Amino acid sequence: MTSNASSGALPDLYEASIAELQDGLAQGLFSSVQLVKAYLSRIEEVNIKGPELRAVIETNPKALTQAAALDEERKEKGSRGPLHGIPLLLKDNIATLYEEGSYALLGSVVPRDAFTAAKLREAGAIFIGKTNLSEWAGARSIPLPRGFSGRGGQTRCPYYPNADPFASSSGSGVATAVGLAAGSLGTETRASIVAPSSRNNIVGIKPTVGLVSRSGVVPYSSNQDTPGPMCRTVTDAALLLSFIAGPDPRDEATLRQPGIVPDYMKALNKNALKGIRLGVPRAFIRNMKAIEETFNSSLDIFRALGAEIVDPADFSNGEELLASQAEKLVMAVDFKVGISKYISELVEVPTGVKTLSDLIEFNKINPDLELPEPFYTDQSRFTDAEDVQLDDAYFAALAQNFELGRTRGIDATLAKFNLDAIILPTDASISYGDAYATYTIQYLVPLGFQPDGAEVLPATPSPLHSQAPGIPFGIAFMGTAYSEFKLISYAYAFEQATHVRLQRKAYYDAIPKTQLASVM
């Protein structure tokens, strides 16, 4: 991307890349203080006022002070690197000071920054706020509308008024889509990065479980949780992943990483699709005619870029994956065990909750905060999890997940068809069960195609539009464990050839009007 800053022009914050912002800071065209002020003004415009996107749950009262310190450091010592003085957002379940979108943990004090936050802070990033989320990452109930938390309210997609933002990291997706920060981090257990990245027309990377530390992140499933970047370009997402990946003694899964973590910025190759084989698991693309038609048109683009398309390249165990209930048990047990452990390590919890049972009781005592009528009164996933145990049935289900999702799922399909990666519409990739389950799948969701018809979501009662014309969706690049480098390169080649993100902008009222010039 050619930087506007290099020509002396101020960047458009709706689409500004991290490199473009860093270039402007380096040239002295603007300061980090001015950049933070502009982003905070943009949040003020559309978060609670105007379209009420509710993407940001709180802003950092120290952000301007931190920005001023980084500006001074730049003058005296030079830049720390590409993230020096760059404003980012973090999903509210990633620890810095206050915790989660639930009133049950409001005001809790954490022992330290989350590993990912510490790495980004060390690199010079400024956290200007926390993003809204599906409370407890959707672990509380099935009917809970996506992107709702008791403290943050209901996040809304900016591509159609009052539309569904799609999954737990929706605040990060919405905020990034309309330029409320340079980029963001989300977390995923089961589509929580992938889905809102797709719906909100941005790039999301769901890393292999164990590539990025979960320490300091409110848990759902120790076998499936992972933080990941959510940005407007493949380049920005690769940059953030390069900073947050790596081993952490507080997260045992990260100590099993194979070798040295690569520099994902070196994956940015415009010619990466030449000579590779991409498989389309056609059987997973069901009941989504408008999306399928647009996705099919993209296959010609891949062919023109030198890729061979294997279509269909269906999973031999696809129906078994769709029917499996193993993931449900694993996630329930993991949440019950993990949440008690997480809370026990907090320095202070003003509400006094300690266990899952305490959370259930807190919600009963505080229904106006946590269970408002008419759509939010259910705690069925909490109560189901309270009834399960860490027993032989759990370990059998965990083994089944691994076999279905990895051994006979992704890895078997890649081998059977001699594929470099699997591609499909992201909305299809999140429609089946345990293939996402354990350890195996990375998703890179590059940019958005726009279906001409309606998208039918959600399946449960919701105050949000369940059908909305022209809502974006992404393409998922899927591969075996620790294949992020390859997947990033394929997505980058596709992005650079098409630049499809800006073919669809948010609706007018959802686009903040504040730009850098107005705060200088």
C-alpha positions as CSV (number, residue, x, y, z in Angstrom):
1,M,0.0,0.0,0.0
2,T,1.3,3.4,-0.9
3,S,1.3,5.6,2.2
4,N,-0.6,8.9,2.2
5,A,1.8,10.1,4.9
6,S,4.7,9.7,2.5
7,S,3.2,12.3,0.3
8,G,2.5,14.6,3.3
9,A,-1.2,13.9,3.3
10,L,-3.0,12.8,6.5
11,P,-4.4,9.3,6.4
12,D,-8.1,8.5,6.3
13,L,-8.7,6.7,9.6
14,Y,-11.5,4.6,8.1
15,E,-8.9,2.6,6.2
16,A,-5.4,3.7,7.5
17,S,-2.9,0.9,7.8
18,I,-0.5,0.5,10.7
19,A,2.4,1.2,8.4
20,E,0.7,4.4,7.1
21,L,0.2,5.7,10.6
22,Q,3.7,4.8,11.6
23,D,5.1,6.6,8.6
24,G,3.1,9.8,9.6
25,L,4.4,9.6,13.1
26,A,7.9,9.2,12.0
27,Q,7.7,12.2,9.7
28,G,6.2,14.3,12.4
29,L,3.0,14.9,10.5
30,F,1.0,14.1,13.6
31,S,1.7,12.8,17.1
32,S,0.5,9.8,19.0
33,V,-1.5,12.1,21.3
34,Q,-3.3,13.6,18.2
35,L,-3.9,10.1,16.9
36,V,-5.4,8.9,20.2
37,K,-7.6,12.0,20.4
38,A,-8.9,11.4,16.9
39,Y,-9.7,7.7,17.6
40,L,-11.4,8.6,20.9
41,S,-13.5,11.2,19.1
42,R,-14.5,8.6,16.5
43,I,-15.5,6.2,19.3
44,E,-17.6,9.0,20.8
45,E,-19.4,9.6,17.5
46,V,-20.7,6.2,16.8
47,N,-20.3,3.9,19.9
48,I,-23.2,5.1,22.2
49,K,-24.4,8.1,20.1
50,G,-25.6,8.0,16.5
51,P,-26.0,4.4,15.3
52,E,-25.2,3.0,18.8
53,L,-22.7,0.4,17.5
54,R,-21.6,-0.3,21.1
55,A,-18.4,-1.8,19.9
56,V,-16.2,-0.4,22.7
57,I,-17.1,-1.2,26.2
58,E,-14.7,1.3,27.9
59,T,-11.9,3.6,26.9
60,N,-8.6,3.9,28.7
61,P,-8.4,7.0,30.8
62,K,-4.6,6.9,30.7
63,A,-4.4,6.6,26.9
64,L,-3.4,10.2,26.3
65,T,-0.8,10.2,29.1
66,Q,0.7,7.0,27.6
67,A,0.7,8.5,24.1
68,A,2.5,11.6,25.4
69,A,5.1,9.5,27.0
70,L,5.6,7.5,23.8
71,D,5.9,10.8,21.8
72,E,8.6,12.0,24.1
73,E,10.4,8.7,23.9
74,R,10.3,8.8,20.1
75,K,12.0,12.3,20.3
76,E,14.6,11.3,22.8
77,K,15.4,7.7,21.9
78,G,13.8,6.9,18.6
79,S,11.1,4.5,17.7
80,R,10.7,1.0,19.3
81,G,9.4,-0.3,15.9
82,P,6.3,-0.6,13.8
83,L,3.9,-0.4,16.7
84,H,5.4,2.5,18.6
85,G,2.6,4.9,19.5
86,I,-0.1,3.0,17.5
87,P,-3.6,2.9,19.1
88,L,-5.1,-0.6,19.4
89,L,-8.2,-2.1,21.0
90,L,-8.4,-5.3,23.0
91,K,-11.3,-7.6,23.5
92,D,-12.6,-7.1,27.1
93,N,-11.7,-10.6,28.2
94,I,-8.0,-9.9,27.6
95,A,-6.6,-8.7,30.9
96,T,-5.1,-5.3,31.5
97,L,-7.0,-3.8,34.5
98,Y,-10.7,-4.5,34.6
99,E,-12.3,-7.7,33.5
100,E,-14.9,-9.0,31.1
101,G,-18.3,-7.7,30.0
102,S,-20.0,-9.2,33.0
103,Y,-20.9,-7.3,36.1
104,A,-19.9,-10.4,38.1
105,L,-16.2,-9.5,37.5
106,L,-16.5,-5.7,37.2
107,G,-13.7,-4.0,39.1
108,S,-11.6,-7.2,39.5
109,V,-7.9,-6.7,39.7
110,V,-5.7,-8.9,37.6
111,P,-2.1,-9.9,38.7
112,R,-0.6,-8.8,35.4
113,D,-1.2,-8.0,31.8
114,A,-2.3,-10.8,29.6
115,F,0.7,-12.2,27.7
116,T,-0.5,-10.8,24.4
117,A,-1.2,-7.4,25.9
118,A,2.3,-7.3,27.5
119,K,3.9,-8.1,24.2
120,L,2.1,-5.4,22.4
121,R,2.7,-2.8,25.2
122,E,6.4,-3.7,25.1
123,A,6.4,-2.9,21.4
124,G,5.0,0.5,22.0
125,A,1.3,0.0,21.3
126,I,-1.3,2.1,23.2
127,F,-4.5,0.4,24.3
128,I,-7.2,3.0,23.9
129,G,-10.0,0.8,25.1
130,K,-11.6,-2.6,25.4
131,T,-14.2,-4.0,22.9
132,N,-17.6,-5.4,23.7
133,L,-18.2,-9.1,23.4
134,S,-20.6,-11.9,23.8
135,E,-20.5,-12.2,27.5
136,W,-18.4,-15.2,28.7
137,A,-17.7,-15.7,25.0
138,G,-21.2,-17.1,24.6
139,A,-20.7,-19.7,27.3
140,R,-23.7,-18.6,29.3
141,S,-26.6,-19.5,27.0
142,I,-27.6,-20.5,23.5
143,P,-30.3,-17.8,22.9
144,L,-28.0,-14.9,24.0
145,P,-27.7,-12.6,21.0
146,R,-24.2,-12.4,19.6
147,G,-22.2,-9.4,20.7
148,F,-24.3,-8.8,23.9
149,S,-22.9,-8.3,27.4
150,G,-24.6,-7.0,30.4
151,R,-22.2,-4.1,30.8
152,G,-21.7,-3.2,27.2
153,G,-25.1,-3.8,25.8
154,Q,-25.7,-5.0,22.2
155,T,-23.0,-4.6,19.5
156,R,-24.4,-3.9,16.0
157,C,-22.9,-4.6,12.6
158,P,-22.1,-1.3,10.8
159,Y,-23.0,-2.6,7.3
160,Y,-26.8,-2.5,7.9
161,P,-28.7,-0.7,10.6
162,N,-29.2,-2.9,13.7
163,A,-27.7,-6.0,12.0
164,D,-26.2,-9.0,13.8
165,P,-22.4,-8.5,14.3
166,F,-21.9,-12.2,14.5
167,A,-20.1,-13.9,17.4
168,S,-18.1,-13.1,20.6
169,S,-15.4,-10.8,19.3
170,S,-17.9,-8.7,17.5
171,G,-16.8,-5.5,19.3
172,S,-13.3,-5.9,17.9
173,G,-14.7,-6.6,14.4
174,V,-17.1,-3.7,14.3
175,A,-14.5,-1.2,15.8
176,T,-11.9,-2.2,13.3
177,A,-14.3,-2.1,10.4
178,V,-15.1,1.6,10.8
179,G,-11.7,2.7,12.0
180,L,-12.0,3.2,15.8
181,A,-8.4,2.0,16.2
182,A,-5.6,0.9,14.0
183,G,-6.4,-2.7,14.8
184,S,-7.6,-5.0,17.5
185,L,-7.2,-8.4,19.2
186,G,-10.1,-10.9,19.6
187,T,-10.3,-14.3,21.0
188,E,-11.8,-17.5,19.5
189,T,-13.1,-20.7,21.0
190,R,-15.5,-21.6,18.2
191,A,-15.7,-18.9,15.4
192,S,-15.4,-15.9,17.7
193,I,-12.6,-14.3,15.6
194,V,-13.6,-15.8,12.2
195,A,-17.3,-14.9,12.3
196,P,-17.2,-11.2,13.2
197,S,-14.2,-10.7,10.9
198,S,-16.3,-12.1,8.1
199,R,-19.5,-10.3,9.0
200,N,-17.6,-6.9,9.5
201,N,-15.5,-7.1,6.4
202,I,-12.0,-7.3,7.9
203,V,-9.1,-9.8,8.2
204,G,-9.1,-12.2,11.2
205,I,-6.5,-14.8,12.0
206,K,-7.5,-17.7,14.3
207,P,-4.1,-19.2,15.2
208,T,-3.3,-22.8,16.0
209,V,-4.1,-23.4,19.6
210,G,-0.7,-23.1,21.3
211,L,0.8,-20.5,18.9
212,V,-0.5,-17.5,21.0
213,S,-0.6,-17.6,24.8
214,R,-4.0,-17.6,26.6
215,S,-2.6,-16.5,30.0
216,G,-4.5,-13.5,31.2
217,V,-7.5,-14.3,29.0
218,V,-10.9,-15.2,30.5
219,P,-11.2,-18.9,29.5
220,Y,-13.9,-20.8,27.8
221,S,-12.1,-24.0,26.6
222,S,-8.4,-24.8,27.3
223,N,-8.5,-27.0,24.2
224,Q,-9.9,-24.5,21.8
225,D,-9.3,-20.9,23.1
226,T,-6.8,-18.7,21.3
227,P,-6.3,-14.9,20.9
228,G,-5.7,-13.6,17.4
229,P,-5.5,-10.3,15.4
230,M,-8.4,-8.6,13.7
231,C,-7.3,-5.9,11.3
232,R,-8.3,-4.2,8.0
233,T,-5.5,-5.8,5.9
234,V,-3.6,-9.0,5.8
235,T,-0.4,-7.0,6.4
236,D,-1.6,-5.5,9.6
237,A,-2.9,-8.9,10.9
238,A,0.4,-10.6,10.0
239,L,2.3,-7.8,11.9
240,L,0.3,-8.2,15.1
241,L,0.6,-12.0,14.9
242,S,4.3,-11.7,14.6
243,F,4.4,-9.7,17.9
244,I,2.0,-11.9,20.0
245,A,3.0,-15.4,18.9
246,G,5.6,-17.3,20.9
247,P,6.1,-19.5,24.0
248,D,4.8,-18.4,27.4
249,P,5.7,-20.4,30.6
250,R,2.2,-19.6,32.0
251,D,0.5,-21.4,29.1
252,E,1.8,-25.0,28.7
253,A,0.3,-25.4,25.2
254,T,2.6,-22.7,23.8
255,L,5.7,-24.7,25.0
256,R,4.9,-27.3,22.3
257,Q,5.4,-25.0,19.4
258,P,7.5,-26.5,16.6
259,G,10.8,-24.6,16.4
260,I,11.2,-20.8,16.0
261,V,8.1,-18.7,15.3
262,P,8.5,-17.2,11.8
263,D,8.3,-13.6,10.9
264,Y,4.8,-13.5,9.3
265,M,5.6,-10.3,7.5
266,K,7.9,-12.4,5.3
267,A,4.8,-14.3,4.1
268,L,3.5,-11.3,2.2
269,N,4.1,-12.6,-1.3
270,K,1.8,-11.4,-4.2
271,N,2.7,-14.5,-6.2
272,A,2.0,-17.0,-3.4
273,L,-1.0,-18.6,-5.2
274,K,1.0,-19.8,-8.2
275,G,1.1,-23.5,-8.5
276,I,-0.8,-24.3,-5.2
277,R,-3.8,-26.6,-4.9
278,L,-6.9,-25.3,-3.1
279,G,-9.7,-27.6,-2.1
280,V,-13.4,-26.7,-1.8
281,P,-15.4,-28.9,0.7
282,R,-18.6,-28.3,-1.3
283,A,-20.8,-30.4,1.0
284,F,-20.3,-27.8,3.8
285,I,-21.8,-25.0,1.7
286,R,-25.4,-25.5,2.4
287,N,-28.5,-23.3,2.2
288,M,-26.7,-20.1,1.3
289,K,-27.4,-19.6,-2.4
290,A,-26.4,-15.9,-2.6
291,I,-23.2,-16.5,-0.8
292,E,-22.3,-19.6,-2.8
293,E,-22.8,-17.8,-6.1
294,T,-20.5,-15.0,-5.1
295,F,-18.0,-17.5,-3.7
296,N,-18.0,-19.4,-6.9
297,S,-17.1,-16.3,-8.8
298,S,-14.0,-15.9,-6.7
299,L,-12.7,-19.3,-7.8
300,D,-12.0,-17.8,-11.2
301,I,-9.8,-15.2,-9.5
302,F,-7.9,-17.9,-7.7
303,R,-7.4,-19.7,-11.0
304,A,-6.2,-16.5,-12.7
305,L,-3.6,-16.1,-9.9
306,G,-2.2,-19.5,-10.7
307,A,-4.0,-21.8,-8.2
308,E,-5.5,-25.1,-9.1
309,I,-9.0,-25.5,-7.6
310,V,-10.0,-29.0,-6.5
311,D,-13.8,-28.9,-6.4
312,P,-15.3,-30.8,-4.6
313,A,-12.7,-31.8,-2.0
314,D,-15.2,-33.1,0.6
315,F,-14.3,-34.4,4.0
316,S,-14.9,-38.2,4.0
317,N,-16.2,-37.8,7.6
318,G,-18.2,-34.7,7.0
319,E,-21.6,-36.1,8.1
320,E,-20.0,-37.5,11.2
321,L,-18.5,-34.1,12.0
322,L,-21.9,-32.5,11.7
323,A,-23.5,-35.0,13.9
324,S,-20.9,-35.2,16.7
325,Q,-21.8,-33.9,20.2
326,A,-18.3,-34.5,21.6
327,E,-17.3,-30.8,21.3
328,K,-20.3,-29.7,23.5
329,L,-19.1,-31.9,26.4
330,V,-15.5,-30.8,26.1
331,M,-16.4,-27.1,26.1
332,A,-18.7,-27.5,29.1
333,V,-16.2,-29.2,31.3
334,D,-13.3,-26.9,30.2
335,F,-15.4,-23.9,31.1
336,K,-16.4,-25.2,34.5
337,V,-12.8,-26.0,35.4
338,G,-11.1,-23.1,33.7
339,I,-13.3,-20.3,35.0
340,S,-12.8,-21.3,38.6
341,K,-9.1,-21.5,38.1
342,Y,-9.0,-18.1,36.4
343,I,-11.0,-16.3,39.1
344,S,-8.8,-17.9,41.9
345,E,-5.8,-16.2,40.4
346,L,-7.3,-12.7,40.4
347,V,-5.9,-10.3,43.0
348,E,-9.4,-9.0,43.9
349,V,-13.0,-9.8,43.0
350,P,-15.3,-7.2,44.5
351,T,-18.4,-9.3,43.9
352,G,-17.0,-12.3,45.7
353,V,-17.7,-14.8,43.0
354,K,-15.4,-17.8,42.9
355,T,-17.0,-20.6,40.9
356,L,-19.4,-21.2,38.1
357,S,-22.1,-21.9,40.7
358,D,-21.4,-18.4,42.1
359,L,-21.8,-16.9,38.6
360,I,-25.2,-18.6,38.1
361,E,-26.4,-17.3,41.5
362,F,-25.0,-13.8,40.8
363,N,-27.1,-13.6,37.6
364,K,-30.2,-14.8,39.4
365,I,-29.7,-12.1,42.1
366,N,-29.0,-9.4,39.5
367,P,-31.5,-10.1,36.7
368,D,-31.8,-6.5,35.7
369,L,-28.1,-6.3,35.0
370,E,-27.4,-9.7,33.5
371,L,-30.8,-11.2,32.4
372,P,-32.9,-8.4,31.0
373,E,-36.2,-9.4,29.3
374,P,-37.1,-10.5,26.8
375,F,-34.1,-12.1,25.0
376,Y,-31.4,-12.5,27.7
377,T,-32.9,-14.6,30.5
378,D,-31.3,-18.0,29.7
379,Q,-28.4,-19.6,31.6
380,S,-28.7,-23.0,30.1
381,R,-25.0,-23.4,29.0
382,F,-23.9,-22.4,32.5
383,T,-26.2,-24.9,34.2
384,D,-25.3,-27.6,31.7
385,A,-21.6,-27.0,32.5
386,E,-22.3,-27.1,36.2
387,D,-23.7,-30.6,35.8
388,V,-20.7,-32.2,34.0
389,Q,-17.4,-33.6,35.5
390,L,-13.8,-34.1,34.5
391,D,-14.2,-37.8,34.0
392,D,-13.6,-40.7,31.5
393,A,-16.5,-39.4,29.3
394,Y,-14.7,-36.1,29.0
395,F,-11.4,-37.6,27.9
396,A,-13.2,-39.9,25.4
397,A,-14.9,-36.8,23.9
398,L,-11.6,-35.0,23.8
399,A,-10.0,-37.8,21.9
400,Q,-13.0,-38.0,19.5
401,N,-12.7,-34.3,18.8
402,F,-9.0,-34.7,17.9
403,E,-9.7,-37.7,15.6
404,L,-12.7,-36.1,13.9
405,G,-11.3,-32.6,13.5
406,R,-7.7,-33.3,12.8
407,T,-6.7,-36.9,12.0
408,R,-9.8,-37.8,9.9
409,G,-10.9,-34.3,9.2
410,I,-8.6,-31.5,8.1
411,D,-5.3,-33.5,7.8
412,A,-6.9,-36.4,6.1
413,T,-8.6,-34.1,3.5
414,L,-5.4,-32.2,2.8
415,A,-3.6,-35.5,2.2
416,K,-6.3,-37.2,0.2
417,F,-6.6,-34.4,-2.4
418,N,-2.9,-33.3,-2.1
419,L,-4.0,-29.8,-1.1
420,D,-2.0,-26.9,0.2
421,A,-5.1,-25.4,1.8
422,I,-8.9,-25.6,2.0
423,I,-11.1,-22.6,1.1
424,L,-14.8,-21.9,1.5
425,P,-17.1,-19.1,2.4
426,T,-16.5,-18.3,6.1
427,D,-20.2,-18.5,6.9
428,A,-20.0,-22.1,5.7
429,S,-16.8,-22.8,7.6
430,I,-18.5,-22.0,10.9
431,S,-21.6,-24.1,10.2
432,Y,-20.2,-27.4,11.1
433,G,-19.1,-28.7,14.5
434,D,-16.0,-30.4,15.6
435,A,-13.9,-29.7,12.5
436,Y,-13.1,-26.6,14.2
437,A,-12.6,-28.3,17.4
438,T,-9.3,-29.3,18.6
439,Y,-5.9,-27.8,17.9
440,T,-6.0,-28.0,14.1
441,I,-7.6,-25.3,12.1
442,Q,-6.4,-21.8,11.3
443,Y,-8.7,-19.4,9.6
444,L,-7.6,-16.4,7.8
445,V,-10.7,-14.4,6.7
446,P,-9.5,-11.9,4.0
447,L,-11.8,-9.0,3.2
448,G,-15.4,-9.3,2.2
449,F,-17.5,-10.3,-0.7
450,Q,-21.0,-9.0,-0.6
451,P,-23.9,-11.3,-1.4
452,D,-26.8,-9.8,-3.3
453,G,-29.4,-11.5,-1.2
454,A,-30.2,-12.0,2.5
455,E,-28.2,-13.8,5.1
456,V,-30.3,-15.8,7.5
457,L,-28.9,-15.3,11.0
458,P,-29.3,-15.8,13.9
459,A,-31.2,-19.1,14.4
460,T,-32.4,-18.0,17.9
461,P,-34.7,-15.1,18.9
462,S,-32.9,-11.8,18.7
463,P,-33.7,-8.1,18.7
464,L,-31.3,-7.7,15.7
465,H,-32.1,-8.1,12.1
466,S,-31.9,-11.7,11.1
467,Q,-31.9,-10.8,7.4
468,A,-29.9,-8.0,5.9
469,P,-29.1,-7.3,2.3
470,G,-25.5,-6.8,1.2
471,I,-23.9,-8.0,4.5
472,P,-20.3,-8.9,3.8
473,F,-18.8,-12.3,4.2
474,G,-15.2,-13.6,3.9
475,I,-13.3,-16.5,2.5
476,A,-11.7,-18.9,5.0
477,F,-8.3,-20.3,4.3
478,M,-7.9,-23.4,6.4
479,G,-4.8,-25.6,7.0
480,T,-3.2,-28.0,9.3
481,A,-1.6,-27.0,12.7
482,Y,1.0,-24.2,12.5
483,S,0.5,-23.5,8.8
484,E,-0.3,-19.8,9.4
485,F,2.7,-18.6,7.3
486,K,1.3,-20.3,4.1
487,L,-2.2,-19.3,4.7
488,I,-1.2,-15.6,5.2
489,S,0.7,-15.7,2.0
490,Y,-2.3,-17.1,0.0
491,A,-4.7,-14.6,1.6
492,Y,-2.3,-11.7,0.9
493,A,-2.0,-12.7,-2.8
494,F,-5.8,-12.7,-3.1
495,E,-6.1,-9.4,-1.3
496,Q,-3.6,-7.6,-3.4
497,A,-5.2,-8.9,-6.6
498,T,-8.7,-7.8,-5.6
499,H,-8.9,-5.2,-2.9
500,V,-12.5,-6.3,-2.3
501,R,-12.8,-4.8,1.2
502,L,-13.6,-1.3,0.0
503,Q,-16.1,-2.5,-2.6
504,R,-18.5,-2.3,0.4
505,K,-18.4,0.4,3.0
506,A,-20.4,0.7,6.2
507,Y,-23.6,2.7,6.0
508,Y,-23.2,6.4,6.2
509,D,-24.2,7.1,9.8
510,A,-22.0,4.3,11.0
511,I,-18.8,5.9,9.6
512,P,-17.2,8.3,12.0
513,K,-16.5,11.7,10.5
514,T,-13.6,12.8,12.8
515,Q,-10.3,12.7,11.0
516,L,-6.8,13.7,12.2
517,A,-7.0,17.2,10.8
518,S,-9.8,18.0,13.2
519,V,-7.7,17.4,16.3
520,M,-4.5,19.2,15.1
